[in-house]
Amino acid sequence: RSFPELFEKKNYELRIAGGAVRDLLSGMTPQDIDFATTATPAEMKEMFTSAGVRLINNKGEKHGTITARLHEQNFEITTLRIDVVTDGRHAEVEFTTDWEKDAERRDLTVNSMFLGLDGMLYDFFNGYEDLKNKKIRFVGKASERIQEDYLRILRYLRFYGRIAEKPGDHEPSTLQTIKENAKGLAGISGERIWVELKKILLGNHVNHLIQLMYELDVAQYIGLPLDGNLEEFDRVTKSIQNLCPKPMTVLSSLFKVKDDVTNLDLRLKISKEEKNLGLFLVKHRQELTKAMGPEPLRPYQDFIMDSREANTNSKICELLKYQGEEHLLREMQQWTVPSFPVSGHDLRKMGVSSGKEIGTMLQQLRDEWKKSGYHMDKEELLSCLKKL
């Protein structure tokens, strides 16, 4: 049985809400579909339990969200609500049956629509027009929306990158409001900021949006360096677009020194892997470049072979993206790390007994092997040892 029938039977209204409506209207498949309803969490629990539908216990209930598990899928259904008290980070809510009041507390017009299961669109703030015209606007007064949750400044920028046709198409008053409220981002947790920032870094108009963060005083409150290298950022974002970079690879072009990475980490609590990638790029982006001549990849391959770490390969690929070396990147992705063909065992068989001597010889052979571009096989290397 489908759960909409359960709602219908009890005369509760149920509609698709928010981002999923935006995606469906843009002709995209939504990643997840959220529902909104006039039923309270208590009413939903009672209804689902008596119908034998499994509920997933999540922390959403005090905000009015129930998660039901049906046909191997989770569905989030949230009671219509009004924010009573907001402190710029989270809200206390009370429930309502008024759809417009619920739409009113959502962030952007394109995210404030509802879609009936019969295909009827409920759009109180002109969201559909804005979506068609690729306009990003706050619902109601921008300053009120932002002061309810300062993260909405970054959400505005992220959806601008996702929906707007060209850079620079903002309402001046919206930008002014963002500038006046930028300081509020200082109170938002690093983890929440990093989630939004990563999406911005992989979206369209990223160069425009990061420049904007500096112009609107947003940058300093979200861990970006005060004197970010905007020229380098501009250069790198132009060539990296189609290479599927990691967010950190894009962001590293803003950094001038490794302290910029450390400071970002202090503010945003990025993962260890992300931090290491940032440090790696800042350290090697200038010196580690392609070789002239027939083997342009050699310096990168040598670096990987000399490194004793496991994920050097993926860092080198990010470095190639950063440098805009599309062809070398393809080649690098095809290359498998060759394994050194000689072992201490081989040398013992040849009558070398001292461990120390074996170590020295292996190192010498390794150097010869490297000089050959890792092409020499066991036989060649051992006969080379006789010459040595």
C-alpha positions in Angstrom: 0.0 0.0 0.0 1.2 3.5 -0.7 1.3 5.9 2.2 -0.6 8.7 0.4 -3.7 6.6 0.8 -3.3 6.5 4.5 -3.2 10.3 4.6 -6.2 10.6 2.3 -8.3 8.2 4.4 -7.8 10.4 7.5 -8.3 13.7 5.5 -4.7 14.9 6.2 -3.3 16.9 3.3 0.0 15.7 1.9 2.2 17.5 -0.7 5.8 17.3 -2.0 7.8 20.2 -0.6 10.8 22.4 -1.2 13.9 21.3 -3.2 12.2 18.3 -4.8 9.5 20.5 -6.3 12.2 22.9 -7.7 14.1 19.9 -9.3 10.9 18.4 -10.7 9.9 21.7 -12.3 13.5 22.1 -13.7 13.2 18.7 -15.3 15.7 17.1 -13.0 15.3 14.0 -10.9 15.3 15.0 -7.3 17.8 13.3 -5.0 15.3 12.9 -2.3 11.7 13.8 -2.0 10.4 15.5 1.1 6.8 15.7 2.0 4.8 18.2 4.0 1.5 17.5 5.7 -1.2 19.0 7.9 -1.0 16.0 10.2 1.0 16.4 13.5 3.9 14.1 14.3 1.6 12.4 16.9 -1.1 11.8 14.4 1.3 10.5 11.8 2.9 8.1 14.4 -0.5 6.7 15.3 -1.6 6.4 11.7 1.6 4.7 10.5 1.9 2.4 13.5 -1.6 1.1 13.2 -1.0 0.5 9.5 2.1 -1.5 10.3 4.5 1.0 8.6 8.0 1.0 10.1 9.2 4.3 11.5 12.8 5.2 11.6 13.8 6.9 14.8 15.5 10.1 14.0 16.0 13.3 15.9 13.6 15.3 13.7 10.5 14.8 15.7 10.6 18.0 17.8 10.9 19.9 14.5 7.9 18.0 13.2 9.6 15.4 11.0 8.7 11.7 10.9 10.7 9.3 8.8 8.8 6.3 7.4 10.4 3.3 5.8 8.4 1.9 2.9 9.5 -0.3 -0.1 13.2 -0.1 0.9 13.0 3.7 0.9 13.0 6.4 3.6 10.4 9.1 3.3 10.6 12.3 5.4 7.3 13.9 6.2 7.2 17.1 8.0 4.3 18.8 9.7 3.5 22.4 8.5 5.1 24.8 11.0 5.8 28.4 12.0 9.0 29.5 13.5 8.3 31.0 16.9 11.7 32.0 18.1 14.9 32.1 16.0 18.4 33.0 17.1 20.2 33.0 13.8 21.1 29.3 14.1 18.0 27.3 14.9 14.3 27.8 15.5 11.6 26.8 17.9 8.5 25.8 16.0 4.8 25.4 16.4 2.6 23.4 14.1 0.0 24.9 11.7 -2.3 23.7 9.0 -1.7 26.9 6.9 0.4 26.0 3.8 1.2 29.7 3.1 2.6 30.2 6.6 4.9 27.3 6.2 6.1 28.5 2.8 6.7 31.9 4.3 9.5 30.6 6.6 11.4 28.9 3.8 14.6 30.5 2.5 14.3 31.2 -1.2 11.3 31.5 -3.5 12.4 28.6 -5.7 12.5 26.4 -2.6 9.2 27.5 -1.2 6.7 25.7 -3.5 4.5 22.6 -2.8 3.3 20.1 -5.4 0.1 18.2 -4.8 0.2 14.5 -5.7 -2.4 15.3 -8.3 0.1 17.6 -10.0 -1.4 20.9 -8.6 1.3 23.5 -7.9 1.0 25.7 -4.7 3.3 28.6 -5.2 2.7 31.6 -2.8 5.8 33.6 -3.6 6.2 33.5 -7.3 8.8 30.7 -7.1 7.9 29.2 -10.4 8.3 32.5 -12.3 11.7 33.0 -10.6 12.8 29.5 -11.5 11.8 30.0 -15.2 13.6 33.4 -15.2 16.6 31.8 -13.3 16.2 34.4 -10.5 17.3 33.7 -6.9 15.4 35.7 -4.3 14.7 35.4 -0.6 11.1 34.8 0.4 9.7 38.1 1.8 12.3 40.4 3.3 15.9 39.3 2.8 17.1 40.7 6.2 14.4 38.7 8.1 15.2 35.5 6.3 18.9 35.8 6.9 18.6 36.8 10.5 16.6 33.6 11.1 19.6 31.6 10.0 22.8 33.2 8.8 23.7 30.1 6.8 21.1 31.3 4.3 23.7 33.7 3.0 25.7 30.8 1.7 22.6 29.0 0.5 21.7 32.1 -1.5 25.2 31.9 -3.2 25.0 28.2 -3.7 21.6 28.3 -5.4 22.7 31.2 -7.5 25.6 29.0 -8.7 23.1 26.3 -9.4 20.3 28.2 -11.2 21.4 31.6 -12.4 22.4 31.9 -16.1 25.2 34.4 -15.8 27.4 35.9 -13.0 26.5 39.3 -11.6 22.7 39.1 -12.0 21.8 40.0 -8.4 19.5 42.5 -6.9 21.7 45.2 -5.4 19.6 45.4 -2.3 20.0 41.7 -1.7 23.8 42.1 -1.9 23.7 45.0 0.5 21.6 43.0 3.0 24.1 40.2 2.8 27.0 42.6 3.5 25.2 44.1 6.5 24.6 40.6 7.9 27.8 38.8 7.0 29.1 39.0 10.6 26.3 36.7 11.7 28.1 33.8 9.9 30.7 34.0 12.7 28.2 32.2 15.0 27.5 29.3 12.5 29.3 26.0 13.1 32.2 25.2 10.7 30.7 21.9 9.7 27.5 23.5 8.4 29.5 26.1 6.5 31.8 23.6 4.9 28.9 21.6 3.5 27.6 24.7 1.7 31.0 25.9 0.7 32.0 22.6 -0.9 28.8 22.7 -3.1 29.6 26.2 -4.1 33.1 25.2 -5.1 31.8 22.5 -7.4 29.0 24.6 -8.9 28.8 27.2 -11.7 30.0 30.8 -11.4 32.4 29.7 -8.6 34.9 32.5 -9.4 32.2 35.1 -9.3 30.8 33.8 -6.1 34.1 33.6 -4.2 35.0 37.2 -5.4 31.6 38.2 -4.1 32.3 36.6 -0.7 35.3 39.0 -0.5 33.4 42.0 -1.6 30.5 41.4 0.8 32.8 40.7 3.8 31.6 37.1 4.0 35.1 35.5 3.4 36.6 36.4 6.8 33.8 34.8 8.8 34.0 31.4 7.1 37.7 30.7 7.4 38.9 32.0 4.0 42.3 33.8 4.0 42.0 37.6 4.3 44.3 38.2 1.3 43.1 35.3 -0.8 44.9 34.9 -4.2 41.9 35.9 -6.3 44.0 36.0 -9.6 45.2 32.5 -9.1 41.7 31.4 -8.2 40.4 33.0 -11.4 43.1 31.2 -13.5 42.6 27.8 -11.9 38.8 27.8 -12.0 38.8 28.5 -15.7 40.8 25.4 -16.6 39.6 23.0 -13.9 35.8 23.0 -14.6 35.4 19.8 -16.5 38.1 17.8 -14.7 35.9 16.8 -11.7 38.2 18.3 -9.0 37.7 17.8 -5.3 36.4 20.9 -3.6 39.7 21.4 -1.8 41.6 21.4 -5.1 39.6 24.3 -6.3 39.8 26.1 -3.0 43.6 25.7 -2.7 44.2 28.2 -5.5 43.1 30.9 -3.0 45.8 30.0 -0.6 49.2 31.6 -0.6 50.8 29.8 2.3 50.2 26.6 4.3 48.9 28.6 7.3 45.9 29.4 5.1 45.1 25.7 5.1 45.6 25.4 8.9 43.3 28.4 9.5 40.6 27.0 7.3 40.8 23.8 9.2 40.5 25.5 12.6 37.4 27.3 11.4 35.7 24.6 9.4 37.0 21.3 10.9 37.7 19.8 7.5 38.6 16.1 7.3 42.2 15.0 7.6 42.3 14.0 4.0 41.1 17.4 2.8 43.6 19.2 5.0 46.5 17.0 3.7 45.4 17.6 0.1 45.4 21.4 0.7 48.8 21.3 2.2 50.1 19.1 -0.6 48.9 21.4 -3.3 50.2 24.5 -1.7 53.6 22.9 -1.2 54.1 21.3 -4.7 52.0 23.2 -7.2 54.9 25.4 -8.4 57.9 23.0 -8.3 56.3 19.7 -9.3 55.6 20.3 -13.0 55.8 18.3 -16.2 59.2 17.5 -17.8 60.2 18.8 -21.1 60.8 16.1 -23.7 59.3 12.8 -24.5 58.3 11.8 -20.9 56.3 14.7 -19.4 54.8 12.5 -16.7 58.2 11.4 -15.3 58.5 13.9 -12.4 55.0 13.0 -11.2 55.7 9.2 -11.5 59.1 9.6 -9.7 57.3 11.5 -6.9 54.8 8.6 -6.5 57.6 6.0 -6.6 59.6 7.8 -4.0 56.7 8.5 -1.7 55.9 5.8 0.9 52.3 6.9 1.4 49.3 5.1 0.1 47.2 7.9 -1.5 49.9 9.9 -3.2 48.5 8.8 -6.5 45.2 10.6 -6.0 46.9 13.7 -4.7 49.0 13.8 -7.8 45.9 13.6 -9.9 44.4 16.5 -8.1 47.6 18.4 -8.7 47.3 17.7 -12.4 43.8 19.1 -12.3 44.9 22.1 -10.5 47.6 22.7 -13.2 45.0 22.2 -15.9 47.0 19.3 -17.4 44.0 17.4 -18.9 46.0 15.1 -21.2 48.6 14.2 -18.5 45.7 13.5 -16.1 44.2 11.0 -18.5 47.6 9.3 -18.9 48.2 9.3 -15.1 44.8 7.7 -14.5 45.8 4.9 -16.9 49.2 4.4 -15.3 49.7 1.6 -12.7 52.5 1.8 -10.2 55.1 -0.7 -11.3 56.5 -3.0 -8.6 60.3 -3.2 -8.1 61.3 -6.7 -9.6 64.3 -7.5 -7.3 64.1 -8.7 -3.7 66.6 -9.4 -1.0 65.9 -13.1 -1.6 67.3 -12.8 -5.1 70.5 -11.3 -3.8 70.9 -14.0 -1.2 70.7 -16.6 -4.0 73.6 -14.8 -5.6 75.6 -15.3 -2.5 75.3 -11.9 -0.8 74.9 -12.6 2.9 75.3 -9.4 4.9 71.9 -7.7 5.5 73.6 -4.3 5.4 75.1 -5.1 2.0 71.8 -6.3 0.7 70.2 -3.0 1.7 72.8 -0.9 -0.1 72.6 -3.0 -3.2 68.8 -2.9 -3.4 69.0 0.9 -3.1 71.6 1.1 -6.0 69.4 -1.2 -8.1 66.3 0.9 -7.3 68.2 4.0 -8.6 69.2 2.2 -11.8 65.6 1.0 -12.2 64.3 4.5 -11.7 66.8 5.9 -14.3 65.4 3.4 -16.8 61.9 4.8 -16.3 61.0 1.6 -14.3 61.4 -0.5 -17.5 64.4 -2.8 -16.5 63.3 -6.3 -15.5 64.8 -8.6 -13.0 67.4 -10.1 -15.4 68.7 -6.8 -16.6 68.9 -5.4 -13.0 70.8 -8.5 -11.7 73.3 -8.4 -14.6 73.7 -4.7 -13.9 74.6 -5.7 -10.4 77.5 -7.8 -11.7 78.9 -4.7 -13.4 78.6 -2.7 -10.2 
